[in-house]
Amino acid sequence: MILVVGGAGYIGSHMCKLLREAGEEHLVFDNLEQGHREALQGSPLFEGDLRRPEDLTEVFRRHPIDTVMHFAAYIAVGESVQHPGKYYRNNVTGVLNLLEAMVEAGVKRLIFSSTAAIFGDPRYVPIDEDHPKAPTSPYGDSKWAVERMLEAFDRAHGLRSVCLRYFNASGADPDGLVGEDHRPETHLIPAVLLAVLGKAPQVRIFGTDYDTPDGTCIRDYIHIMDLAEAHLLAVRHLREGGASERFNLGNGKGYSVREVIETVERVVGREVPKEEAPRRPGDPARLVASSAKAERVLGWKPRYPELETIVRHAWNWRRAHPDGYGG
């Protein structure tokens, strides 16, 4: 059985959909602080919190778990700069509690959601796995701390892990069953869609003076179901005896904030209300991935690499759920 920690959230709920389709027995562990019960779509739920070790002890005692996927991090870069303690407590101490519970239960396979934010301001692009690690925010630093912690747990306890370093997770389930609903919404594509629907007054463009062709940040957008597929391949890698690994996941192509907004306008067929704003602390100018290692080792390749497809799937879900889950 796979324990999906944070399975009611954006990435976790899409992962659960793929697990259901693959016939993989799984259990969601979530406190529903940021996740949505409606997103579970029938996947079973154990309500618990990583910051309460007793919850973890209980879930491992009651269920035959052999593999864990972790999606339960706080993810807002700007908030992490303002409230670092909140991020280290959940993103680092929470994972430490999880690892100690896994060791106690004899569970030795973990798929961990890491991030491109561990690299900081890139020295070169596309960014490969060996790029120097210099996070510029507590969010990125918390993820890098866990990656190093996982190396120590592998050496000490034989707990093998695959860290998947996402660039910008985007889009929605092509079938329209689950989608992206953060509150507040900090991700660009859904924030733009909310502005189009009049659910937000406008989308804010944070920084127009970066050293990029149009002055706005460039990011590598990867479809959420492509990310989920990479997790399933990572589980197979560990089940077949593979060693701990680290993979960057992206499309290998970057799009600026203005290009994303223009793509939304094409897909939706209307102008996006927008305003320019100062840079956010901790935001590098350009993040683009090299996923060559994931393709070589896992056999992973994105099915939905085009930005327009990613935006269209996100729009289809948001248009059907203008107020999100429970709306």
Number of C-alpha atoms within 10 A of each C-alpha: 13 21 24 27 26 26 33 30 26 23 24 26 30 27 26 27 22 18 20 15 9 10 9 13 14 22 21 23 26 25 20 16 11 18 23 20 19 13 24 21 14 11 19 14 20 17 12 20 21 24 18 12 16 13 19 22 17 13 18 18 13 8 13 14 21 17 20 24 25 20 24 28 23 17 17 17 22 17 17 22 17 13 13 17 12 15 26 21 16 19 25 23 16 19 23 20 19 23 21 16 21 22 14 12 16 15 20 20 23 25 23 25 21 26 23 26 28 24 24 22 18 20 11 12 15 19 20 18 20 10 15 15 17 15 21 19 22 27 29 25 25 25 28 22 14 19 20 10 15 24 17 13 18 16 10 9 12 18 21 21 28 25 23 22 24 20 23 23 23 26 28 28 21 19 10 15 16 24 29 27 23 17 9 9 15 14 16 17 24 24 19 25 25 23 18 24 16 13 13 14 14 19 22 17 19 17 17 17 14 15 12 13 10 14 15 22 25 24 23 25 29 27 27 27 24 23 25 20 19 23 24 19 16 28 22 13 18 20 13 9 9 15 14 20 19 17 26 25 34 32 25 21 19 21 17 19 22 16 15 20 22 15 18 26 17 14 14 18 10 11 13 21 15 15 11 12 12 11 17 14 15 19 18 19 20 23 28 26 27 20 22 19 17 22 15 10 14 18 12 21 19 19 11 17 17 14 22 16 17 24 26 19 20 26 26 18 21 23 16 11 17 16 13 18 17 9 6
